[in-house]
Each structure stands twice: as C-alpha cells, then as structure tokens.
C-alpha cells in the first residue's frame, strides 16, 4: 500500500534561513507527488507537483522540490524563509493509473522566527 | 468568482442525527473529493468522484455517503454521526485528473458530534 511520511511535525527556522521539509513515500509504481500549503483557517493550496519529466520542480512562492527515486524522497526547499511562509505543509502522493485517490502525509508546521 | 463552497461552515450536532454537508463548485470541474483533517493525521480522503454518477471510496469511507447527481454538487452525508466523526472536513474539485490538474479546496466545515 502506498504511504507518505513527513519527517518532523514541526520545523522552526529564522527569517532568511533555508527551509527544508522532508517527505518520503512508498510506492511500487512511479508516483505522482504533490506539496500543498495550508495557511491558518484556510483550505489547502497546491505549491507544486511532480508527474513526469524533470525531477526538480519549481512551485509558487519560491518553493521547489526534487524527486529522488533512489531515495524515495520528495523534499521541499526554499532558499530564504519569509515570515509569510509560516503555515502547515502537506506532502501527498497518487499512484499512476489511479488518478483519483490521494494520500497525504501527516503534515509539517513551519514556524518562521524574526 | 471561481470557487468551491461548503455549507455549513460550522456545525454542532448530536450522535445519531443525520446531517448533510453540501459542496458546490462553479468551475465545471469533473473531479470532486471529500477529505477529513485531524491533528497528527493530516488529511484523509473519504470519497471521490471522477464524474457525474461515478463515485469511489477513499481511505476512510466508513460512516459516510456521497452522491454525484450533477456536476457542480457533491454532498457528504452522515446517516448516523458518531463522536469519532468530529473533524474538519474539506471538499475539493479539479478540472480532470489530479495528475494533470490543480485541485481547488473549499474553506472547510468544522463538525462537532456530541
């Protein structure tokens, strides 16, 4: 069965520092991978996704993620954190061939300190 | 304005009293889905629909029903709510498949079952 694991339920960084949110997945077939962001009291918004092709994916708000098949990882990074990046981030996966069923990780809350 | 709407936004009810949470989208999207969000568990998919009259189970369908009689609406029905269904519920829609299209989330419905 597919699963998604996000390492660290809370991550705290200083403003201007590198943001690194970790996501590992398990899938027996090539997956489609997503990162979503949830700001307080709001629904989720898609940050970026990997389907096929280039393994380094750029998203909105300066975020990017790299699909590493050998490590079964899809970590999210941003070179310089802004206060406005404070939110909860979710990694998610769907299995190629079943494009309706989405599995989320547990979420990582990003705190940005001034 | 293109959006996914949910009603009600907040609901407190008692065990066993049937309720319906409505979801509507005005973007002519084929795909719609329901999720529940619980602390430490991330989001879990309840049901999804790839098209009118086509619905399928997500990871946690027990205790829920859905219907998709028309493209724009995808109501979530709790026939006999129980306290373990207390949660934050999100409806979402996507033009076609999740692998190719962005999923748009509603604002959420916070349900408390006493």
Interface residues (C-beta under 8 A of the other chain):
Chain A: X6 X9 X32 X34 X42 X43 X44 X45 X46 X51 X90 X92 X94 X96 X99 X100 X101 X102 X103 X104 X105 X106 X107
Chain B: X4 X31 X33 X35 X40 X41 X42 X43 X44 X45 X48 X50 X56 X58 X59 X90 X92 X97 X98 X99 X100 X102 X103 X105 X106 X107 X108
